[in-house]
Each structure stands twice: as structure tokens, then as C-alpha cells.
Amino acid sequence: MEQVKTVFLLATLTVLFVFVGYSFAGTSGMLIAFLIAAGMNFYAYYYSDKQVLKHYNATPIEDRRHPVYKITEKLTLKAGLPMPKVYLIPDHTPNAFATGRNHENAAVAVTMGLYEMLNEEELEGVIAHELSHIKHYDILIGTIAAVFAGAIAMIANMMQFGAMFGNNRQSSNPIIMIIMAIILPLAASIIQMTVSRNREFMADEGAARMTGNPSGLQSALAKLDRYAKSGRQIHNATEQTAHMFIVNPFSGLKSNLSGLFRTHPTTEDRIAKLEELKHELK
């Protein structure tokens, strides 16, 4: 199923680029756009994880005595996964994400703020959540979705620029260009929504079973949610990568109408699901 969704996303990006190329320069533009899209697809599959890590200035943790490394190593053995690379993001806002294209090429990144704010039990719950994403192959589609959302936002800007200044093809039908400039940003949100909210519930459950302690993740989620709602954000945070984090870094800026395009379930619902799981684990 994950492979099918990934192929669908790659195909969607290709079609969008080809359409834009045709809108700007006809058949020749369509061919050029197809070649560009093919290159972007290759890059998204093999290098999008490195791009995200670089964007957040993540640095690898190589000291095996570091608490984050030790917890990750312990849980990885418990989950039967290869040891992922472990990164630290130099930001005092608590959050974390996983990235990579498969089990063998995976990475877990946590912010300095997460390490500073959470106790060992809570930190264990968060890292187990990210390892659960890795185990369920969520990370490839999540990382590619981030690249695609950024690409579609770029296309929208191109459309808006074309509608404002026009060229021979665009000026013949500026209304279509304006409509597309409005629709494409919505398409970016829809692509992010393909990373289903159910994945967060599944990762929470996987973390609880991995650690045998839902309370640690419950407490961590409550702390992260309170911090996010205070309005403080990770430096360089983007809407295109928000769905990758364990808690949406823009939670504090969302209105009550944001549920339509919510990338995460509410923290209250996640904590309630974990509470139900406690009885089963007992």
C-alpha cells in the first residue's frame, strides 16, 4: 500500500509540472517540464530526507553514550529494526521527526528542546513513536510529501506571476491561470493530508506497545502540545514539513476552522486513545 501511495504522489507531481510546462510554452514546455519532474522525482526519493535534515540544521549524534542515542539503540533492538542515524536539531522548541526511504536508510531527529524538557520516560515514548513510523514505512511518503508540497507551492507562485504579467499563452486565458494559482496551494494541503492522521494514531499505539508504557508518551504529548500552543515555533519551520513532526509546530497559530486541513489528530484524542490502550496492555 505504501508503495502504491508513493507512486501516486510521484505521478501527481509529474502531471502538475507537465501541465504548467504546457501552460507556459506549449509542447516544448511540456517536454522540458517532464524532464524536470523526472529529475525531481529521483531527487525526492533518494535525497529528500537529507534536504529536510539540512533545512533544520540537524547534526548527527555519534557519541553512543548520549541519552538520545542510548534510548534509540535500546528501542531499535526491541523493535527488531536496523539502527537508524540519530540527529540533534539545535533548537530549544521541543519536537521530533523521523525521515528516510526505508528501514536501512532511516533517521530520527530530535530538537535540543525535546531533550531538555522531557524526562527519560517521556523521551522514550517520543523516540518509540518515531521508530514506529519507521517500522510502518510512513517516513518515505511523509518526506516525499514535504518535497511535493514545496514544489506545488512553487508552481502556485509561477502561476500567480504569470497571471499578473502574462505571456502569449497565459494572456489568452488569464482566468484559468488565476484559478490555478488559487487551487494549487490547496493541492499542497491535500497532498499533506495523504499522510493520514491515522498514521499518528498507529505510531502512538506502536510506541506504547514498544515501550509497554503509554503514560510516558501521554505525558510527552501533553507537554509538547502546551508548548506548541504557546505560539513558539521551531526556527525555519515550514507548513510543507509540519506533518512530519510528532506535534504540528504551528498548533499555536491554528484557528478552530483548521480541522479541515489538520495534519495531526488533536492531542486530546491521541491521549484518549492511549488511555484506552492501557487497559489492553494490562
DAJO-V922735 format. One line per field, one symbol per residue. phi: phi as a letter, one per 30 degrees, with the letter a starting at -180 (. if undefined). burial: 1 if it has 24 or more other ideal C-beta (glycine too) atoms within 12 Angstrom, else 0. A space follows every 10 residues. Layout:
BEGIN
phi=???
burial=???
END
This chain:
BEGIN
phi=.ddddddddd dddddddddd edddbidddd dddddddddd dddddcbddd ddddechdcd ccddddeddd dddddddddi cddddcbccd bdddaaacak caddbcbcbb dedddddcdd dddddddded ddedddiddd ddddeddddd dddddddddd ddddcibddd ddbddddddd dddddddddd dddddedddd dddddddddd cibddddedd dddddddddd jdbdeidbdd cdddddbedc edcdcddded cddbdddedd dddddddedd dd
burial=0100110011 0111011111 1011000011 0011011001 1011100111 1110110100 1000001110 1110110010 1011111110 1011111111 1110111111 1111101100 0111111111 1111111111 1111111111 1111110111 0110000001 0000001001 1001101110 1111111011 1111111111 1011111111 1111101100 0111001111 1111111111 1001000000 1111111001 1011101000 00
END
